[in-house]
Each structure stands twice: as C-alpha cells, then as structure tokens.
Amino acid sequence: MTTTSIAACLGGAFPAQALHREYRHFPQALDVTGLMTWNDLNKLLTSQRLEPPRIRLHRGGPPLNVGEYTEPVTTRRHTVWRRLHPAELHARLADGASLVLDSVDEMHRPVARLAEDIERTLRTRVQTNLYASWTGTEGFGIHWDDHDTVIVQLDGSKHWRLYGTTRPHPLHRDVEQPEQPPTEPVADLVLQAGDVLYVPRGVWHAVAADQEARSLHLTCGLQTHTATQPGEDATPPPRGAA
C-alpha cells in the first residue's frame, strides 16, 4: 500500500480542478494502519457515555428508534440518559443496521490528526464521523449531503454508487428540494482499505457493504462556506479552541 498523506490527495491541483465540482477517487492512497480499528471502536462503545443522536443506527433511511437498542438510566442527580443495550444493539446490527458515531475525531487522537491535516490543507473546519456495517443492507438509501465529504475506507470494502446532482450546491435549509435522483449512476466504485473518495455536496449516492465483508470507514465532513454561512478566511483556529 502506498503511504501518502491526505494532503497529497487534496492538495496540488485538487482545489482548482475538483473541490466543490467533481468527485475524485484515490485508490490505495493512505496507509490506514492504526488510524481506527474495530478494537478501537469496541473500546469507545464500552468506555464512553454515548447517547443518540451522537450514536445511532440506520437501515434503509431514517434512524432506528433509540428504544430498540438503548435503555433509560436515571442517575443519582435524577437526570436520565440512554445506555446502549448490548444484546439489542448486536441484534439490530445483525439484522442489517449500520452504526454511525458522530465526531469520532473528538474521542480518538489518530482520527483527530487526520481531520487536522484536512483542515490545514483545505482551510475549513472538519467533523469526522465513523460508519460501521456488517451486512449488504443500505443504511441510508439514495441520498445527498449538504456538505462536501472526504471518505477514508479503513477496513473491508464499501460499494458506492454516485448519481450526480439535480440541484448543485444545496443547503441544509434550502429554498427548494432537489428533484428525484437520476436512475443511472455516473460512477460505480468499490472502496478498499486505504482508498480515499471525495464527494461534493448535492451529489446523490447510495452506499452498501455488499461485497460479503464487514466495512469500517470515516466520513470527514467539510464546513460549507456560502454567503449565508461564511467560513474563516484564514487557517481555522486550533481544534478545541473557543
């Protein structure tokens, strides 16, 4: 596997030729050894107080009801939080649900360094979420995101179908919704460990681990800069700064 920094993928001619414009696939671009493993995920699930919506399960679109895999716990100070129920969580995952863990860069230092590298290269803030799946069931169906994303495949493989845009550069709260997605994909890709994929916002896509292998990947979401959501003109402040 080629050992390349994420900056090598997203630097050079990438901002002028592809950023906000076209998807890019960088096969075998990163050595992901030690970046995030299944054991690391297990440690986070057992050591952190993770509550929905920071952790959630998806199968075919909307998130599953949190009552299907968590249970309420009342603290001595009479506050209530949702604790993961291991047996129910495993049952939902075996039944085709995908697990999503938001802002994993805040909990795992190697992923934080990856996010920092992207921030320095593209001069924008980054939030990194973790996606884990064990079956070929699509977690979200065909959908688009309101922010650009950089995907890093960590383990296993993931099948991505990209369908192009029907409303370029949409916002989270937009004046109108995009039309229905095209019927034929413009790209049909299978990401393997070490692959990097860039997807601009508004690009319809469908994702599934349908290669008879479990899949673990990171999605690094880029802050959207618009006239109504201006970003910083200079390098973002250190992560964690006020």
MIZADREN-339720 format. One record per residue (C-alpha): x, y, z; residue in one letter. Coordinates in steps of 0.1 Angstrom, whole numbers, padded with zeros to 4 digits, always signed. Layout:
<nudos>
XYZA ...
</nudos>
This chain:
<nudos>
+0000+0000+0000M +0012+0035-0009T +0019+0057+0021T +0006+0091+0012T -0006+0120+0034S -0042+0131+0030I -0027+0165+0020A -0012+0148-0011A -0047+0137-0022C -0064+0170-0015L -0035+0194-0023G -0019+0204-0056G -0044+0208-0084A -0073+0193-0065F -0088+0226-0051P -0088+0242-0086A -0100+0212-0105Q -0123+0192-0083A -0132+0209-0050L -0169+0217-0050H -0171+0204-0085R -0164+0167-0092E -0159+0135-0072Y -0124+0121-0070R -0113+0085-0062H -0078+0079-0049F -0072+0042-0048P -0048+0029-0021Q -0038+0064-0012A -0033+0060+0026L -0017+0036+0050D -0046+0033+0074V -0028+0010+0099T -0036+0022+0134G -0059+0050+0122L -0090+0034+0136M -0096-0003+0142T -0126-0025+0152W -0109-0029+0186N -0108+0009+0189D -0145+0011+0181L -0153-0015+0207N -0133+0004+0233K -0152+0036+0226L -0186+0018+0228L -0176+0003+0262T -0158+0032+0278S -0177+0063+0266Q -0212+0076+0275R -0225+0076+0240L -0261+0087+0236E -0283+0092+0205P -0281+0111+0183P -0243+0111+0186R -0245+0073+0181I -0273+0060+0160R -0284+0031+0138L -0297+0034+0103H -0313+0008+0080R -0327+0019+0046G -0330+0056+0055G -0342+0072+0088P -0325+0063+0121P -0340+0034+0141L -0360+0042+0172N -0335+0046+0201V -0357+0024+0222G -0347-0006+0200E -0311-0006+0212Y -0308+0016+0243T -0323+0017+0278E -0330+0047+0301P -0308+0051+0331V -0316+0075+0360T -0286+0090+0378T -0284+0099+0414R -0290+0135+0404R -0323+0124+0388H -0311+0130+0352T -0319+0104+0325V -0296+0092+0298W -0298+0064+0272R -0274+0035+0278R -0266+0011+0250L -0282-0024+0254H -0255-0048+0241P -0278-0077+0231A -0303-0054+0214E -0275-0035+0197L -0260-0067+0183H -0294-0079+0171A -0301-0047+0152R -0266-0048+0136L -0270-0085+0126A -0304-0075+0110D -0287-0051+0086G -0284-0018+0106A -0253+0004+0101S -0238+0021+0131L -0228+0058+0130V -0207+0075+0155L -0205+0113+0152D -0174+0134+0159S -0152+0104+0165V -0122+0128+0160D -0131+0143+0194E -0125+0109+0210M -0097+0092+0191H -0064+0111+0186R -0053+0094+0153P -0085+0104+0137V -0081+0139+0151A -0048+0142+0134R -0064+0132+0101L -0090+0159+0105A -0063+0184+0113E -0044+0176+0081D -0076+0181+0061I -0083+0214+0078E -0048+0227+0071R -0050+0217+0035T -0084+0229+0026L -0087+0258+0052R -0120+0247+0066T -0134+0230+0097R -0139+0193+0096V -0161+0169+0115Q -0153+0132+0112T -0179+0105+0117N -0174+0067+0118L -0196+0042+0099Y -0196+0005+0106A -0217-0022+0088S -0218-0059+0088W -0243-0067+0060T -0251-0056+0025G -0281-0037+0036T -0280+0000+0027E -0281+0022+0058G -0294+0054+0042F -0308+0046+0007G -0301+0070-0022I -0294+0105-0007H -0273+0136-0009W -0254+0156+0018D -0255+0193+0023D -0217+0194+0028H -0187+0181+0009D -0172+0149+0023T -0139+0131+0022V -0143+0093+0028I -0114+0071+0041V -0120+0033+0039Q -0104+0017+0070L -0113-0020+0067D -0133-0042+0045G -0149-0028+0014S -0178-0005+0005K -0198-0002-0027H -0205+0034-0037W -0229+0044-0065R -0227+0081-0074L -0257+0095-0094Y -0247+0132-0100G -0266+0162-0089T -0301+0175-0096T -0296+0208-0076R -0260+0219-0074P -0247+0231-0040H -0278+0226-0019P -0280+0239+0017L -0294+0222+0047H -0323+0246+0048R -0328+0255+0011D -0354+0274-0008V -0364+0242-0026E -0356+0205-0026Q -0337+0188-0053P -0356+0167-0079E -0356+0129-0077Q -0322+0113-0083P -0311+0101-0118P -0318+0064-0124T -0283+0056-0137E -0251+0061-0117P -0223+0082-0131V -0198+0062-0111A -0198+0027-0096D -0169+0022-0072L -0159-0004-0046V -0137+0012-0019L -0110-0010-0003Q -0089-0003+0028A -0067+0027+0021G -0089+0042-0006D -0100+0079-0004V -0131+0093-0020L -0142+0129-0023Y -0179+0137-0029V -0191+0173-0034P -0223+0183-0016R -0255+0177-0035G -0243+0145-0053V -0268+0117-0049W -0252+0085-0037H -0260+0050-0023A -0236+0030-0002V -0236-0006+0009A -0212-0032+0022A -0224-0057-0004D -0190-0074-0010Q -0196-0101+0016E -0174-0083+0041A -0179-0060+0070R -0169-0024+0065S -0154+0004+0085L -0149+0039+0071H -0146+0075+0081L -0165+0104+0066T -0149+0138+0070C -0175+0165+0065G -0162+0199+0053L -0178+0230+0067Q -0200+0246+0040T -0189+0282+0030H -0216+0303+0015T -0229+0339+0016A -0252+0329+0044T -0227+0305+0061Q -0194+0323+0058P -0163+0304+0067G -0129+0317+0080E -0107+0335+0056D -0076+0323+0073A -0064+0290+0088T -0090+0277+0113P -0080+0281+0150P -0066+0250+0168P -0091+0222+0173R -0109+0226+0206G -0103+0264+0208A -0132+0286+0216A 
</nudos>
